Amino acid sequence: MARYVFITGGVVSSLGKGLASAALGALLQARGFSVRLRKLDPYLNVDPGTMSPFEHGEVFVTDDGAETDLDLGHYERFTGVSARRTDSVSSGRIYSNVLEKERRGDYLGKTIQVIPHVTNEIKDFLRIGDDEVDFMLCEIGGTVGDIEGLPFFEAIRQFAQDRPRGQCIFMHLTLLPYVAASGELKTKPTQHSVKELRSIGIAPDVLLLRSEHPIPDREREKIALFCNVRKEAVIAAPDLKTIYDAPLVYHREGLDQAVLDAFGISPAPRPNLARWEDVMDRLTNAEGEVRVAIVGKYTQLEDAYKSIAEALTHGGMANRTRVKAEWIDAEIFEREDPGPWLEGFQAILVPGGFGERGTEGKIKAARYAREKKIPYLGICLGMQMAVIETARTLAHMDNAGSEEFDHETGSKRFTPVVYHLKEWVQGNHVVERKVGDAKGGTMRLGAYTANLLPGSRVAQIYGTTVIEERHRHRYEVDIKYRDRLEACGLTFSGMSPDGRLPEIVEIKDHPWFIGVQYHPELKSKPFAPHPLFADFVRAAVGVSRLV
Ligand code: GLN
């Protein structure tokens, strides 16, 4: 039976609860324990799959094909543990399960209530897989006091009560604001937040306090006294230069020790932090810098491409180089020549995306990269745009396009070199989709195997010819144009095992031009950079040496 750490937040949102949870996971691993991290989101969407990236940042896809919160990306990047569908849940999902059971008659005609039916559903979710790990870390989204969050708070209170004593602890993350006029860190908001938590029956065991300044001993004692938490369990979470410093800094502040003390685990196994020391060494002792242009649509919100930004950083770490990623709105290239914008970049990346808006600009970016021989990485939509570009420019299919664009407008303007796939093979079964299927359920999602062409650049980069990567898309490059495009120099170097779905295209006669139908960024870790990102950055460094 796992021990549970419930992580809640107070005072304000966006304090980095996901990161703190992930860092704690890494620290428990460093002490030899196995962990799994989970996210419980109070919003009413069934999953974040259909939310705009502007609303909620990136949608993180798991191997088993769930569309989840981007915090699961942090969890994976810090612990290396692959997240599952059962590691993310929202109020919407919980209520939808309860209502489904009610319709099926599972509740035998009883009146359905938040307590116990909704809370039981949450507790069932929490228990999944609890015999597999030493610690289960469960983060509750939002802040204490939010109306939507209440059933989750009630459920974790009950859960701790149901289990033998000492098996569950509560960690609360708050903010100590600094008031410049008096030169003081203020503890009152934290006191109120803990009071709110205690009013619903939860007494925190560990407090993690974000603050821009060191916390004086006097303040720490005051918080301990007023919040009924041991002084050693009042932990400072100072601002970090990079997120990857979190495990080492939080360890220094005593977070993992406080958590183990709260469980009464003594003596605590000694931590081995070598992995994180190496990560920080690579990050802080980088030589030189490369500039990578990311030509995309959701450029106003950095979180929309969170995993790509992180994977580029990891690629830099593999080469001991700093990567400066700069976002450029693809629509600009529909009005202006990309040349002046893209000059001075050592690499160009076109990320995933949905809808037609901005696609002509992305096609121009791909053309610029191909013709100017700048390293190009096209991810998902970025691969599709590269295929359309070569079809138009090299294969003279002037109106090559994607069926996605025509679906939006209901017109037939394009010859679809990228088309809507309605049936495919996953493992050894066939998956079918209809055009009219509900949004969110029509995509090829999760891990799929691809076979790489022996001797291709990607086979060299991966060091193998069989890979497994995560997908999230509706449309596929149409294999019927393969011969025509290959004759123009675009090699189909990665295919689905049945040979029907193009997974990777590359141009041999180019320093580095690769398009992938999947999302390699989702599997990159700071301590294990994804080979494609590592090699992409290596190629960019090569370009920077030439100029
Ligand atoms: N919109 C494209 C598709 O559905 C690409 C999706 C993506 O980039 N994730 O196929």
Boltz pocket constraint, residues with backbone or C-beta under 6 A from the ligand:
constraints:
  - pocket:
      binder: B
      contacts: [[A, 351], [A, 352], [A, 353], [A, 354], [A, 355], [A, 379], [A, 380], [A, 381], [A, 382], [A, 404], [A, 472], [A, 473], [A, 474], [A, 475], [A, 476]]
      max_distance: 6.0
